[in-house]
Amino acid sequence: MTDHPSQIQTTFAEIQSKTEARASRDTGKVSILIGTATCGRAAGALEVVQTFTDELARQEIDAQVSQVGCMGHCYAEPMVIIQKPPYPPICYGYVTPGIALRLVEDFVLGDDPCLEFALGALEENELIPTVFELPRFKYDMRLILRNCGYIDPEDIGQYIQGGGYSGLAKALQMRPEGVIEEVKNSALRGRGGAGFPTGQKWDICCYAPGTPKYVICNADEGDPGAFMDRAIVESDPHSVLEGMIIAGYAIGASCGYIYVRAEYPLAVERLTIALRQAQAYGLLGDNIMGSGFNFSIELMQGSGAFVCGEETALIAALEGRRGMPRHRPPFPATQGLWGKPTSINNVKTLSYVALIITQGAEWYRGIGTEKSPGTAIFALAGKILNTGLVEVPMGTTLRQLIYEIGGGVPKGKRFKAVQIGGPSGGCLPESLLDTSIDFDSLSAAGAMMGSGGMVVLDEDNCMVDTARYFLDFTQKESCGKCTLCRLGTKQMLDILDDITRGEGRCEDIDLLIELAEDIKAGSLCGLGKTAPNPILTTIRYFRDEYEAHIIDKCCPAKVCQELVGYYILPEKCERSCDACVGSCPTEAVYTAKRGIKAIDQEKCVKCGSCVDACPPQYNAVVKISPKSLIPPSPPPKDG
């Protein structure tokens, strides 16, 4: 135990009473929570905020409007929660300024809760707010996301009232080695992608020779389709700060850094506010809570290099050098920032720490699976009905996540694959939808947990083109240090380009596999080692699509432009309709004999405008693959 446990308890009690006194003045008010994270703002949440504020002022209604973070249900933004006793808190989705006016008039002033706009009612238990009614809410297990969408991220008082910083107060009354032991016993694994045991990393760093020691929060989230870290930082920044401070105390560090993408301006703004507030409350700086422990945190904005998500490249960037990985060992835990012992943890990993300290390691191990305890957070994107963030216990299957939580594939389309684990993850087919979501099961299937990106693909996606898209991203983001990563990924990309143009050879498939294995073996960092995963898994599970492109010169999904063509069916064309003619940017559509429309294949750039313009009752424009099926001689022009 520390020498000042009573002082810590007294100081923290004073901090809590200060925030409780402020909260008591708002008791009994109608409270309106509006999600204004990036997803909410993109959907018009700020206009909704302004409408509520103006209407409440106009009608002189004493109600409190709070801007909160992201609830995770991005598909239903803008989202609003109205708390009006004695009604339970009611959550509304797809709120417009017009609906906001209705809610003020009918519910805030009256007694009609406007259930036609409601998504569900909230019931708050001891730890996790839960929303019932819809399956999308039912299966969530919100641990890291417990505060997201329920508290004002710019108000430290609301975080403290919900139990915030009690984990820090408890940790400061323990010895540092006791904190590390608790995290080790929880079997918490890093959520940045690698899944390395967090407690073990802290233990190595704590006993590594050399001072000072450092704590780094890796918020450099660059995966296409991933926004979990951004949402947490925008919605609950103090949970990250609390985890960092506990980590600093555990390993004996007095300084921490948050490395966040400059492309996340709202996250940067809210982190800056949170740091200032924590400093003002004595939760950062010298002699935290009277414990004698000093800890400060600095914020650094990255410049968007994907490779800087790799820990040694991130350290290089922090030191003012070009973000390039270095050989390991030595690992950062023994020789990191400026050559000193450094613990680097992901946003999600650090957000768990305070919960583990307050609730205990056994509580945490009781969630999820034996080897992968806790929850998993995914950003659902792509061809899925309910896009957004979801947090589920480890061990949940992909099928449950995509269909029971995500709502399945929209528009009656057939599911084809799910790309999981970011651009370096794998594409898994429908036959593997019953795979358990955990580090080991996904790895065995050829994918990876990664940072939590999940892109759902349907029958309209070409798997060869999908592999080419992700490889194009990682190839461009390669720092170029490793020859195999720099040149090998470029060679693979060239082969994939040939295949999508119908210029591939049968031996190219085996060559792709050989190159992929060489790149994985010869690359220095995780970017190169995992970049071939989309190619390997698409060949493994969708080899028939590669063969169709190579042998039949056909793209089954009709995506690859060089292998498709557009054709107007004469029997369906309405001669008096000129919609397709007016939509074509290259004047490739013309009027042929007898008034039917036709497409000049020499001029066609395959933009698809004619398909979009053709009235659905005619449906006369079709996309054909292989394009050789199109009649070689277009009908002559009229006149």
C-alpha positions as CSV (number, residue, x, y, z in Angstrom):
1,M,0.0,0.0,0.0
2,T,1.0,3.6,-0.5
3,D,1.9,5.7,2.5
4,H,-1.1,8.0,2.0
5,P,-4.3,5.9,1.6
6,S,-6.4,8.0,3.9
7,Q,-5.2,11.2,2.2
8,I,-6.2,9.7,-1.2
9,Q,-9.6,8.7,0.1
10,T,-10.2,12.2,1.6
11,T,-9.0,14.0,-1.5
12,F,-11.1,11.9,-3.9
13,A,-14.2,12.3,-1.6
14,E,-13.8,16.1,-1.9
15,I,-13.6,15.9,-5.7
16,Q,-16.8,13.7,-5.7
17,S,-18.7,16.0,-3.4
18,K,-17.8,19.0,-5.5
19,T,-19.3,17.4,-8.6
20,E,-22.3,16.1,-6.7
21,A,-23.1,19.6,-5.4
22,R,-23.1,20.9,-8.9
23,A,-25.3,18.1,-10.1
24,S,-27.9,18.6,-7.3
25,R,-28.9,21.9,-8.8
26,D,-30.1,20.2,-11.9
27,T,-32.3,17.6,-10.1
28,G,-35.9,17.4,-11.4
29,K,-35.2,19.1,-14.8
30,V,-36.1,17.5,-18.1
31,S,-32.8,16.4,-19.6
32,I,-32.2,16.2,-23.3
33,L,-29.1,14.3,-24.5
34,I,-28.1,14.8,-28.1
35,G,-25.3,12.8,-29.7
36,T,-22.8,15.2,-31.3
37,A,-19.8,13.0,-32.1
38,T,-18.5,13.0,-35.7
39,C,-21.2,10.6,-36.9
40,G,-24.0,12.7,-35.3
41,R,-22.7,15.9,-36.7
42,A,-22.4,14.5,-40.2
43,A,-26.1,13.5,-40.0
44,G,-27.2,17.0,-38.8
45,A,-27.0,16.8,-35.0
46,L,-25.9,20.4,-34.5
47,E,-29.0,21.7,-36.3
48,V,-31.1,19.5,-33.9
49,V,-29.2,20.9,-30.9
50,Q,-29.9,24.5,-32.1
51,T,-33.6,23.6,-32.7
52,F,-34.0,22.2,-29.2
53,T,-32.2,25.2,-27.6
54,D,-34.1,27.8,-29.5
55,E,-37.5,26.2,-28.9
56,L,-37.0,25.7,-25.2
57,A,-35.9,29.3,-24.9
58,R,-38.8,30.5,-26.9
59,Q,-41.3,28.7,-24.7
60,E,-39.4,29.5,-21.5
61,I,-39.0,25.8,-20.6
62,D,-36.5,25.0,-17.9
63,A,-34.8,22.0,-19.4
64,Q,-31.2,21.0,-19.8
65,V,-29.7,20.2,-23.2
66,S,-26.4,18.3,-23.2
67,Q,-24.2,17.4,-26.1
68,V,-23.0,13.8,-25.6
69,G,-20.9,11.4,-27.6
70,C,-21.7,8.5,-29.9
71,M,-24.1,5.7,-28.7
72,G,-22.7,3.5,-31.4
73,H,-25.9,3.4,-33.4
74,C,-24.6,5.5,-36.3
75,Y,-27.3,4.2,-38.7
76,A,-29.9,6.1,-36.6
77,E,-28.2,9.4,-36.2
78,P,-29.0,12.1,-35.1
79,M,-30.0,10.4,-31.8
80,V,-31.7,12.0,-28.8
81,I,-32.4,10.8,-25.3
82,I,-35.1,12.6,-23.3
83,Q,-35.2,12.0,-19.5
84,K,-38.5,13.3,-18.1
85,P,-39.6,11.9,-14.7
86,P,-41.6,9.7,-14.2
87,Y,-41.0,8.3,-17.7
88,P,-37.9,6.1,-18.2
89,P,-35.3,7.7,-20.5
90,I,-36.5,7.3,-24.0
91,C,-34.1,7.1,-27.0
92,Y,-35.2,8.6,-30.4
93,G,-33.5,8.0,-33.7
94,Y,-33.3,9.8,-37.1
95,V,-34.3,13.0,-35.4
96,T,-34.7,16.1,-37.6
97,P,-35.4,19.7,-36.6
98,G,-39.0,19.1,-37.3
99,I,-39.2,16.0,-35.1
100,A,-37.3,18.0,-32.4
101,L,-40.1,20.6,-32.4
102,R,-42.7,17.8,-32.0
103,L,-40.8,16.3,-29.1
104,V,-40.7,19.6,-27.3
105,E,-44.4,20.4,-27.9
106,D,-45.8,16.9,-27.3
107,F,-43.4,15.3,-24.7
108,V,-41.5,18.0,-22.9
109,L,-44.6,20.2,-22.5
110,G,-47.2,17.4,-22.8
111,D,-47.5,13.8,-21.9
112,D,-47.2,12.2,-25.3
113,P,-43.8,10.4,-25.5
114,C,-44.1,10.3,-29.4
115,L,-43.3,6.6,-29.5
116,E,-43.5,6.6,-33.3
117,F,-40.0,8.2,-33.2
118,A,-38.6,6.1,-30.4
119,L,-36.0,3.4,-30.7
120,G,-36.3,2.1,-27.1
121,A,-36.4,2.9,-23.4
122,L,-33.3,2.9,-21.2
123,E,-32.8,1.0,-18.0
124,E,-29.7,1.8,-16.1
125,N,-28.2,-0.9,-13.9
126,E,-25.2,-0.6,-11.6
127,L,-22.6,-0.5,-14.3
128,I,-24.0,-0.6,-17.9
129,P,-26.8,1.5,-19.4
130,T,-29.0,-0.9,-21.5
131,V,-31.5,-0.1,-24.1
132,F,-34.3,-2.5,-24.8
133,E,-36.9,-3.0,-27.6
134,L,-34.7,-3.5,-30.6
135,P,-32.3,-6.4,-31.1
136,R,-29.5,-4.0,-32.1
137,F,-29.6,-2.8,-28.4
138,K,-30.3,-6.2,-26.9
139,Y,-27.0,-7.9,-27.7
140,D,-24.7,-5.0,-26.8
141,M,-22.5,-5.5,-23.7
142,R,-21.2,-2.0,-23.2
143,L,-18.1,-1.9,-21.0
144,I,-15.7,0.4,-22.8
145,L,-18.7,2.2,-24.4
146,R,-20.7,2.4,-21.1
147,N,-20.5,6.2,-21.0
148,C,-20.5,6.9,-24.7
149,G,-23.7,8.8,-25.6
150,Y,-24.8,9.1,-21.9
151,I,-22.4,11.8,-20.6
152,D,-21.1,15.1,-21.8
153,P,-17.5,14.4,-22.8
154,E,-16.6,18.0,-22.0
155,D,-17.8,17.7,-18.4
156,I,-15.4,15.9,-16.1
157,G,-18.1,16.1,-13.4
158,Q,-20.4,13.8,-15.2
159,Y,-17.6,11.3,-15.6
160,I,-16.8,11.4,-11.9
161,Q,-20.5,11.1,-10.9
162,G,-20.6,7.9,-12.9
163,G,-17.7,6.3,-11.0
164,G,-14.9,7.9,-13.0
165,Y,-11.5,8.1,-11.4
166,S,-12.5,5.8,-8.6
167,G,-10.3,3.2,-10.3
168,L,-7.4,5.6,-10.1
169,A,-8.2,6.4,-6.4
170,K,-8.2,2.6,-5.7
171,A,-5.0,2.0,-7.7
172,L,-3.1,4.8,-5.8
173,Q,-3.9,2.9,-2.5
174,M,-2.2,-0.2,-3.9
175,R,1.4,-0.9,-4.5
176,P,2.4,-0.6,-8.2
177,E,3.2,-4.3,-8.4
178,G,-0.2,-5.0,-7.0
179,V,-1.8,-3.0,-9.8
180,I,0.2,-4.9,-12.4
181,E,-0.7,-8.2,-10.8
182,E,-4.4,-7.4,-11.0
183,V,-4.1,-6.5,-14.7
184,K,-2.1,-9.7,-15.3
185,N,-4.7,-11.8,-13.5
186,S,-7.4,-10.3,-15.7
187,A,-5.7,-11.6,-18.8
188,L,-6.4,-8.4,-20.6
189,R,-5.0,-8.6,-24.1
190,G,-4.0,-5.5,-26.2
191,R,-6.8,-4.3,-28.4
192,G,-4.6,-2.6,-30.9
193,G,-4.4,-5.8,-33.0
194,A,-1.6,-8.0,-31.7
195,G,-3.4,-9.2,-28.6
196,F,-0.3,-9.2,-26.4
197,P,-1.1,-9.5,-22.6
198,T,-1.2,-6.0,-21.2
199,G,-0.1,-7.0,-17.7
200,Q,2.9,-8.8,-19.0
201,K,3.9,-5.7,-21.0
202,W,3.6,-3.5,-17.9
203,D,5.6,-6.0,-15.8
204,I,8.5,-6.0,-18.3
205,C,8.4,-2.2,-18.5
206,C,8.2,-1.8,-14.7
207,Y,11.4,-3.8,-14.0
208,A,13.3,-2.7,-17.1
209,P,16.4,-0.7,-16.2
210,G,16.5,2.9,-17.0
211,T,14.6,6.1,-16.2
212,P,12.5,8.0,-16.9
213,K,9.8,5.6,-18.1
214,Y,7.0,6.6,-20.4
215,V,3.3,5.7,-21.2
216,I,2.0,6.2,-24.7
217,C,-1.6,5.9,-25.8
218,N,-1.8,4.9,-29.5
219,A,-4.8,6.7,-31.0
220,D,-3.4,6.6,-34.5
221,E,-6.4,4.8,-36.0
222,G,-5.9,4.6,-39.8
223,D,-7.8,1.5,-40.9
224,P,-10.4,2.1,-43.7
225,G,-13.8,1.7,-42.1
226,A,-12.6,1.8,-38.5
227,F,-13.7,4.5,-36.1
228,M,-13.7,2.8,-32.6
229,D,-10.9,4.8,-31.0
230,R,-12.2,8.0,-32.5
231,A,-15.6,7.5,-31.0
232,I,-14.2,6.6,-27.5
233,V,-12.0,9.6,-27.4
234,E,-14.8,11.9,-28.7
235,S,-17.3,10.5,-26.3
236,D,-15.4,9.4,-23.1
237,P,-11.9,10.9,-23.1
238,H,-11.5,10.7,-19.3
239,S,-11.7,6.9,-19.4
240,V,-8.5,6.9,-21.6
241,L,-6.8,9.4,-19.3
242,E,-7.6,7.4,-16.2
243,G,-6.2,4.3,-17.8
244,M,-3.0,6.1,-18.7
245,I,-2.5,7.5,-15.2
246,I,-3.0,4.1,-13.7
247,A,-0.5,2.6,-16.2
248,G,2.0,5.4,-15.3
249,Y,1.6,4.6,-11.6
250,A,2.0,0.9,-12.2
251,I,5.2,1.1,-14.2
252,G,6.8,4.0,-12.5
253,A,6.4,6.6,-15.2
254,S,5.8,10.3,-14.7
255,C,5.1,11.3,-18.2
256,G,2.6,10.1,-20.9
257,Y,1.9,10.9,-24.5
258,I,-1.3,10.6,-26.6
259,Y,-0.5,10.1,-30.3
260,V,-3.8,11.0,-32.1
261,R,-4.5,11.6,-35.8
262,A,-4.8,15.2,-36.8
263,E,-7.7,14.1,-39.1
264,Y,-9.7,13.7,-35.9
265,P,-10.2,17.4,-35.0
266,L,-13.1,16.8,-32.6
267,A,-11.2,14.1,-30.8
268,V,-8.2,16.5,-30.4
269,E,-10.5,19.2,-29.1
270,R,-12.2,17.0,-26.5
271,L,-8.9,15.5,-25.4
272,T,-7.5,18.9,-24.9
273,I,-10.5,19.9,-22.8
274,A,-10.2,16.7,-20.8
275,L,-6.5,17.2,-20.1
276,R,-7.2,20.7,-18.9
277,Q,-10.0,19.6,-16.6
278,A,-8.1,16.7,-15.1
279,Q,-5.2,19.1,-14.3
280,A,-7.7,21.5,-12.7
281,Y,-9.1,18.8,-10.5
282,G,-5.7,17.6,-9.3
283,L,-6.0,14.3,-11.2
284,L,-3.0,15.2,-13.4
285,G,0.2,16.9,-12.4
286,D,2.0,16.8,-9.1
287,N,1.0,14.9,-6.0
288,I,-2.2,13.3,-7.5
289,M,-4.8,13.0,-4.8
290,G,-2.1,13.5,-2.1
291,S,-0.4,10.3,-3.0
292,G,3.0,11.7,-3.9
293,F,2.6,10.4,-7.4
294,N,3.3,12.9,-10.3
295,F,2.1,12.3,-13.8
296,S,1.6,14.6,-16.8
297,I,0.2,13.9,-20.3
298,E,1.0,15.6,-23.5
299,L,-1.0,15.5,-26.8
300,M,0.7,15.0,-30.1
301,Q,-1.1,15.0,-33.5
302,G,0.1,12.6,-36.1
303,S,0.1,13.5,-39.8
304,G,-1.9,10.6,-41.1
305,A,0.8,7.9,-41.9
306,F,-0.8,4.5,-41.4
307,V,2.5,2.9,-40.6
308,C,2.8,5.1,-37.5
309,G,0.2,2.9,-35.9
310,E,3.1,0.4,-35.5
311,E,4.7,1.1,-32.1
312,T,8.3,1.6,-33.1
313,A,7.3,3.9,-36.0
314,L,5.0,5.8,-33.6
315,I,8.0,6.3,-31.3
316,A,10.1,7.6,-34.2
317,A,7.4,10.1,-35.0
318,L,7.2,11.3,-31.4
319,E,11.0,11.8,-31.4
320,G,10.7,14.0,-34.4
321,R,12.0,11.5,-36.9
322,R,10.4,9.9,-40.0
323,G,7.8,7.3,-38.9
324,M,9.6,4.1,-39.8
325,P,9.7,0.8,-37.8
326,R,12.9,-0.6,-36.4
327,H,14.1,-4.0,-35.6
328,R,12.8,-5.7,-32.4
329,P,14.3,-6.7,-30.0
330,P,14.8,-4.5,-28.1
331,F,11.1,-4.0,-27.6
332,P,9.7,-0.6,-26.5
333,A,8.9,-2.0,-23.1
334,T,12.7,-2.1,-22.4
335,Q,14.0,0.4,-24.9
336,G,11.3,2.7,-26.3
337,L,10.9,6.5,-26.4
338,W,14.3,8.1,-26.3
339,G,15.8,4.7,-25.5
340,K,13.9,4.4,-22.2
341,P,11.3,1.8,-21.1
342,T,8.0,2.6,-22.6
343,S,4.5,1.1,-22.4
344,I,2.4,1.6,-25.6
345,N,-1.2,0.7,-25.3
346,N,-4.2,1.2,-27.6
347,V,-7.2,3.5,-26.7
348,K,-9.5,0.5,-26.1
349,T,-6.9,-1.3,-23.9
350,L,-6.4,1.7,-21.6
351,S,-10.2,2.2,-21.4
352,Y,-10.6,-1.2,-19.7
353,V,-8.0,-0.6,-17.0
354,A,-10.1,1.5,-14.5
355,L,-12.9,-1.1,-14.8
356,I,-10.6,-4.0,-14.0
357,I,-9.2,-2.2,-10.9
358,T,-12.7,-1.2,-9.6
359,Q,-14.5,-4.5,-10.5
360,G,-11.6,-6.9,-10.1
361,A,-9.8,-9.3,-12.3
362,E,-12.2,-12.2,-11.7
363,W,-15.1,-10.1,-12.8
364,Y,-13.4,-9.3,-16.1
365,R,-12.3,-12.9,-16.7
366,G,-15.9,-14.0,-16.3
367,I,-16.8,-12.2,-19.6
368,G,-15.8,-13.6,-22.9
369,T,-13.7,-16.8,-23.4
370,E,-11.0,-18.3,-21.4
371,K,-8.1,-17.2,-23.7
372,S,-9.8,-14.0,-24.9
373,P,-11.7,-12.5,-21.9
374,G,-13.6,-9.3,-22.0
375,T,-15.5,-7.7,-24.9
376,A,-14.8,-6.9,-28.5
377,I,-15.6,-3.6,-30.2
378,F,-16.2,-3.5,-33.9
379,A,-17.1,-0.8,-36.4
380,L,-19.7,-2.3,-38.6
381,A,-19.5,-0.9,-42.1
382,G,-20.1,-1.8,-45.7
383,K,-23.2,-3.8,-46.9
384,I,-25.0,-4.0,-43.5
385,L,-28.2,-2.6,-42.3
386,N,-27.2,-1.2,-38.9
387,T,-23.9,0.4,-39.3
388,G,-22.0,1.8,-36.3
389,L,-20.2,0.6,-33.2
390,V,-21.0,-2.5,-31.3
391,E,-19.5,-4.1,-28.2
392,V,-20.1,-7.7,-27.6
393,P,-18.6,-10.4,-25.3
394,M,-15.7,-12.4,-26.9
395,G,-17.0,-15.6,-28.2
396,T,-20.0,-14.1,-30.0
397,T,-20.1,-15.5,-33.5
398,L,-19.7,-13.6,-36.7
399,R,-23.3,-14.7,-37.7
400,Q,-24.7,-13.2,-34.5
401,L,-22.8,-10.0,-35.0
402,I,-23.8,-9.5,-38.6
403,Y,-27.4,-10.7,-38.6
404,E,-28.8,-10.4,-35.1
405,I,-27.0,-7.2,-34.2
406,G,-26.1,-5.7,-37.5
407,G,-29.5,-6.5,-39.1
408,G,-28.0,-8.5,-42.0
409,V,-27.4,-7.4,-45.6
410,P,-29.9,-4.8,-46.9
411,K,-32.0,-4.7,-50.1
412,G,-32.4,-8.5,-50.1
413,K,-28.9,-9.1,-51.4
414,R,-26.9,-12.2,-50.7
415,F,-24.1,-12.1,-48.1
416,K,-20.7,-12.9,-49.7
417,A,-17.9,-12.2,-47.2
418,V,-16.8,-10.2,-44.2
419,Q,-13.5,-8.4,-44.2
420,I,-12.3,-8.3,-40.6
421,G,-9.3,-6.9,-39.0
422,G,-8.6,-3.8,-41.1
423,P,-6.8,-3.6,-44.4
424,S,-4.5,-6.3,-43.3
425,G,-7.3,-8.6,-42.2
426,G,-8.9,-11.5,-44.0
427,C,-12.0,-12.0,-46.0
428,L,-14.1,-14.8,-44.5
429,P,-17.0,-16.5,-46.5
430,E,-20.5,-17.4,-45.4
431,S,-19.4,-20.9,-44.4
432,L,-17.3,-19.4,-41.6
433,L,-20.0,-17.2,-40.1
434,D,-20.2,-19.4,-37.1
435,T,-16.6,-18.7,-36.2
436,S,-16.2,-17.4,-32.7
437,I,-14.9,-13.8,-32.4
438,D,-11.7,-14.1,-30.4
439,F,-8.0,-13.8,-31.1
440,D,-7.3,-17.4,-31.8
441,S,-10.3,-18.5,-33.8
442,L,-10.1,-15.6,-36.2
443,S,-6.3,-16.2,-36.7
444,A,-7.0,-19.9,-37.4
445,A,-9.5,-18.8,-40.1
446,G,-6.8,-16.6,-41.8
447,A,-8.2,-13.3,-40.5
448,M,-7.3,-11.3,-37.4
449,M,-9.0,-9.4,-34.6
450,G,-7.0,-6.3,-35.6
451,S,-8.2,-3.0,-34.3
452,G,-11.8,-3.8,-34.9
453,G,-12.7,-2.8,-38.4
454,M,-15.4,-5.0,-40.0
455,V,-16.6,-4.5,-43.6
456,V,-19.5,-6.6,-44.9
457,L,-19.6,-7.5,-48.6
458,D,-22.5,-8.8,-50.6
459,E,-23.1,-10.4,-54.0
460,D,-22.3,-7.1,-55.8
461,N,-18.7,-7.1,-54.5
462,C,-15.9,-8.7,-56.5
463,M,-13.4,-10.5,-54.2
464,V,-10.5,-10.0,-56.6
465,D,-11.2,-6.3,-56.7
466,T,-11.7,-6.2,-52.9
467,A,-8.2,-7.8,-52.4
468,R,-6.8,-5.3,-54.9
469,Y,-8.4,-2.4,-53.0
470,F,-6.9,-3.3,-49.6
471,L,-3.5,-4.2,-51.1
472,D,-3.5,-0.8,-52.9
473,F,-4.0,0.9,-49.5
474,T,-1.3,-1.0,-47.7
475,Q,1.2,-0.7,-50.6
476,K,0.8,3.1,-50.7
477,E,1.1,3.3,-46.9
478,S,4.3,1.2,-46.8
479,C,7.2,3.3,-45.5
480,G,9.5,1.6,-48.0
481,K,12.1,0.4,-45.5
482,C,11.8,-3.3,-46.3
483,T,12.5,-4.4,-49.8
484,L,9.9,-7.2,-49.7
485,C,7.2,-4.9,-48.5
486,R,8.1,-2.0,-50.8
487,L,8.6,-4.1,-54.0
488,G,6.7,-7.3,-53.2
489,T,3.4,-5.6,-52.5
490,K,3.9,-3.5,-55.7
491,Q,4.4,-6.7,-57.7
492,M,1.4,-8.3,-56.2
493,L,-0.7,-5.2,-56.9
494,D,0.5,-5.3,-60.6
495,I,-0.6,-9.0,-60.8
496,L,-4.0,-8.2,-59.4
497,D,-4.4,-5.3,-61.8
498,D,-3.7,-7.6,-64.7
499,I,-6.2,-10.1,-63.4
500,T,-9.0,-7.5,-63.0
501,R,-8.3,-6.4,-66.6
502,G,-8.6,-9.9,-67.9
503,E,-4.9,-10.1,-68.6
504,G,-4.0,-12.6,-65.9
505,R,-2.4,-16.0,-66.4
506,C,-3.3,-19.3,-64.5
507,E,0.2,-19.4,-62.9
508,D,-0.5,-15.9,-61.4
509,I,-2.5,-17.4,-58.5
510,D,0.3,-19.6,-57.3
511,L,2.7,-16.7,-57.8
512,L,0.6,-14.5,-55.6
513,I,0.6,-17.1,-52.9
514,E,4.4,-17.5,-53.1
515,L,5.0,-13.7,-53.0
516,A,2.6,-13.4,-50.1
517,E,4.5,-15.9,-48.0
518,D,7.8,-14.2,-48.8
519,I,6.5,-10.8,-47.9
520,K,5.1,-12.1,-44.6
521,A,8.4,-13.7,-43.8
522,G,10.7,-10.9,-44.9
523,S,8.9,-7.8,-43.6
524,L,10.0,-5.9,-40.5
525,C,6.7,-4.7,-39.1
526,G,3.1,-5.8,-38.9
527,L,2.1,-3.8,-42.0
528,G,4.2,-5.9,-44.3
529,K,3.6,-9.2,-42.4
530,T,-0.2,-8.8,-42.7
531,A,-0.6,-6.9,-46.0
532,P,-1.0,-10.2,-48.0
533,N,-3.9,-11.5,-45.8
534,P,-6.7,-10.2,-48.0
535,I,-5.1,-11.9,-51.0
536,L,-4.4,-15.2,-49.2
537,T,-7.9,-15.4,-47.8
538,T,-9.7,-14.5,-51.1
539,I,-7.6,-17.1,-52.9
540,R,-8.3,-19.6,-50.2
541,Y,-12.1,-19.1,-50.1
542,F,-12.9,-17.5,-53.5
543,R,-10.4,-19.1,-55.9
544,D,-13.2,-19.6,-58.4
545,E,-13.5,-15.9,-58.8
546,Y,-9.8,-15.6,-59.6
547,E,-10.2,-18.4,-62.2
548,A,-13.2,-16.7,-63.7
549,H,-11.2,-13.5,-64.3
550,I,-8.3,-15.4,-65.7
551,I,-9.8,-18.2,-67.8
552,D,-13.3,-16.9,-68.7
553,K,-12.3,-13.2,-68.8
554,C,-15.4,-12.6,-66.7
555,C,-16.1,-10.7,-63.4
556,P,-19.0,-12.6,-61.8
557,A,-19.9,-9.6,-59.7
558,K,-19.7,-7.3,-62.8
559,V,-17.3,-4.9,-61.0
560,C,-14.0,-4.9,-62.9
561,Q,-14.5,-2.3,-65.6
562,E,-12.3,-3.9,-68.2
563,L,-14.4,-7.0,-68.1
564,V,-17.8,-5.5,-68.2
565,G,-19.9,-3.5,-70.8
566,Y,-23.2,-1.8,-70.9
567,Y,-25.9,-2.8,-73.4
568,I,-29.5,-1.5,-74.0
569,L,-32.1,-4.2,-74.6
570,P,-34.1,-3.2,-77.6
571,E,-37.2,-5.1,-76.5
572,K,-37.3,-3.2,-73.2
573,C,-36.3,0.3,-74.5
574,E,-39.1,2.9,-74.4
575,R,-38.4,4.8,-77.7
576,S,-39.9,8.1,-76.5
577,C,-37.6,8.1,-73.4
578,D,-34.3,10.0,-73.6
579,A,-33.2,9.7,-70.0
580,C,-30.1,7.6,-70.7
581,V,-29.1,9.9,-73.6
582,G,-29.1,13.0,-71.4
583,S,-27.3,11.2,-68.5
584,C,-24.2,10.1,-70.5
585,P,-21.2,12.3,-69.9
586,T,-19.4,11.1,-73.1
587,E,-22.4,11.1,-75.5
588,A,-21.9,7.3,-75.9
589,V,-25.7,6.8,-75.8
590,Y,-27.4,7.6,-79.1
591,T,-30.8,7.0,-80.8
592,A,-30.6,4.2,-83.3
593,K,-33.0,3.0,-86.0
594,R,-36.7,2.8,-85.0
595,G,-36.0,5.1,-82.1
596,I,-34.4,2.6,-79.8
597,K,-31.3,3.7,-77.8
598,A,-27.9,2.1,-78.2
599,I,-24.4,2.5,-76.6
600,D,-21.3,3.2,-78.6
601,Q,-18.8,0.9,-76.9
602,E,-15.8,3.0,-78.1
603,K,-17.0,6.1,-76.3
604,C,-18.5,4.3,-73.2
605,V,-16.4,5.0,-70.0
606,K,-18.6,2.5,-68.0
607,C,-19.6,5.1,-65.4
608,G,-23.1,3.5,-65.0
609,S,-25.0,6.8,-65.4
610,C,-27.3,5.2,-68.0
611,V,-28.2,2.4,-65.6
612,D,-29.1,5.0,-62.9
613,A,-31.1,7.1,-65.3
614,C,-33.2,4.3,-66.9
615,P,-36.7,4.3,-65.3
616,P,-37.2,1.2,-63.2
617,Q,-40.4,0.3,-65.1
618,Y,-38.2,-0.2,-68.2
619,N,-34.9,-1.6,-66.8
620,A,-33.6,-1.6,-70.3
621,V,-29.9,-1.0,-69.5
622,V,-27.9,-4.0,-68.4
623,K,-24.3,-4.6,-67.3
624,I,-22.8,-7.6,-69.0
625,S,-19.7,-9.7,-68.1
626,P,-17.8,-10.9,-70.1
627,K,-18.2,-7.8,-72.4
628,S,-17.7,-10.1,-75.4
629,L,-21.4,-11.0,-75.1
630,I,-22.3,-7.5,-76.3
631,P,-23.1,-7.5,-80.1
632,P,-19.9,-6.3,-81.8
633,S,-21.7,-4.0,-84.2
634,P,-23.9,-1.4,-82.6
635,P,-27.1,-0.6,-84.5
636,P,-26.8,2.4,-87.0
637,K,-27.9,5.8,-85.8
638,D,-31.4,7.0,-86.7
639,G,-31.4,9.0,-90.0
